[in-house]
Amino acid sequence: MGKKGDIISPWTYSDADALVLLRHAVYSKKAKRLILHHKEDKKVLVFFNENLTEPTYHAYQIYEKDSSELSKFSNESKKKMEKVLY
């Protein structure tokens, strides 16, 4: 569960897959996160930098039908995300 009770699914991808997914993600200025729509799995993957000395990302996934969680991203970010073929 997210901070406000939103349902957030646990991360189900391997570290190697996560690296590939991270490289395809687009930046959401509004949420200050990298996001990627995994169309096959019907999830939106969210990566945020933990601001450590080395670039380190924390990631979670949300279901594409979770409108309350998706509202955190701007329409511009969603449009960019939809252009990525993944």
Order of alpha helices (4+ residues) and beta strands (2+ residues): alpha-beta-beta-beta-beta-alpha-alpha
